[in-house]
Amino acid sequence: MFIIATKKNVRVFNLQKRELAIKKLETGLRKISSMAIHPGGDNLIVGSKKGKMCWFDMDLSSKPYKTLKNHPKDITNVAFHRSYPLFASCSEDSTAYVFHGKVYSDLNENPLIVPLEILRGHSTSSNRGVLDCKFHPRQPWLFTAGADSVIKLYCH
């Protein structure tokens, strides 16, 4: 599978079949700023300008399963943890949000999304806020990089 985000949509291609796009995910967002693919491969999250985040279950529909509006400013990045059921978003509002995102192997059961924590700590003096967030590969820790030239580790 090859997944590309355009300005407003996400297109999914199957490179083995050499077909045109097999799926076009309609975000309903004005401008996509970031995208992360769940380690299982069938779910993805898309962050946008204007602070909205969409969760897609690609087996379910081409429309978002859930749209979350948590940040008042633009989302700069979204990330999934490789082994824990966690995902995060960071924004120009100098915050990062951490969510529990459980995906079930049973296709009849919808993903479970629960907000866990709002992480603050970067300086709000610059208008750029938190620029990036990444999870540690094995621990449930989140690293954030801010426009204040500081990298923070959150390990609650």
N, C-alpha and C positions, 0 to 999 in steps of 0.2 A: 504494500500500500504506500502511496505517495500522497501526502496531504499538503495543500498549498492554501495560504490565506491571502485573499485579495483585499481590497479596501473594505468591502462590505460583506463578502461571502467566503465560505471555505469550500474548496473542491477536493474530492477524494478520487484518486486514480488507482487502478489495479495495473501495475506494470507487467504482470505476467500475461494478462489477456490482451494488452496493447489496444485497449478501447479508449474512447473518449471518457470524460469524467463519469464515473459510475454513480457518484452522489454529489449533489450540491447542497450544502448546509446553509440555510437561510438564517442569518443571525438577527436581522432586524436592527442592527447597530449602524450608526453613521460611519464610524471608522474603527477598524480593528487595530489594536496596538500590540497584542501579544497572543500567543497560543501555546498550550501544553497538552501533550497526549498522555493519557493514562497508561501505566505500564502494561495493562491488559490489552490495550490497543483499540478497544471498542468505544471508548469514551474520550472526550476532550473538552477542555475549557478554553474559552476565548475571552480575553480582556479587551476593553475598548476605551477610547477617549470618552469623556463624560462619565466615567466611573462605573460602568455596567460590566458584568461578567456573565457569560452564558455557559451552561453545562449542556453538552450534547451527548446523548446516547445514540450512537450511529446505527444500532440495531433497531431502535425504537422509531425514530422519525428524522426528517430533515430539518425540523424546527427544534428550537432549544427545549430540553426537558425542564430546565429551571433557569430563570434570569435573576441575578442578584444585583442589587444596587446598594453597595456598601460605602463606596468612596465618593466624597463630594467633588474630587478632582480626577484627572485622567489616571487610568491604571497604566503603570509602566511595565509590569511583568506579572506572569502567573506561572506557577510551578506545581508539579505533583511530586510526592515522595516516591522513591522506587519500591519500597517494601511496606511502609506503613500506610494506612488509609487516611493520608493527610494531603491537603493542597493549600496553597497560599496565593495571595495577591498583594502587590505593593503599589503604592500610588504617589503622585506628586503632593498629596496632602500630608506627607511624612509619616504615614502609618503603613503597617502590613497586617493583613488579616489572615488568620490560620483557621482552616475548616477541617472537620472530619468528613471524609467523602468515601463511604463504603459502597463498593460495587459488588453485587451478588452474582454468583455463577448461574443461578436460576434466572432465565430470561424473562419470566413472568413477574419478577420482583424489581421494582424501580430502585435506582441508587438512593442512598440515604445521605443527605447533606445537612450537617449541623455546624453552625459557627462556634468556634472554640475560644479564640483570643484575639484581641486587638493589641498589636505591638507598637508602642511609641518609644521614641528615644533619639531619633535623629533631629537635628536642628531644623527649625522651620524658617530660618532666616532667608534661605534661598527658595526660589519658587519651584525648584525641581524635585524636592522631597526625596523619596526613596527611589533609586534608579533601577535596582535589580534585587531579586531574591532567589536563593537556591537552597535546597535541602541537603543536609549531610547524606552521603550514600548509605550509611548503616544506622545512624542514630536519628531520633526524631528532633533534630536540631535545625533551626533555620538561620541562614546567613543573609543579612541585608547590606546593601551598599548604598550609601546616601550621597547626595550632592554636596553634603558638608564634609566630604573626603574621609568619611569614617565607615568602616565595615564593622557590623555588630553581629554577635552570635547570641541567639536566643535558645536557651536549653531549659525550659520550664520543667 
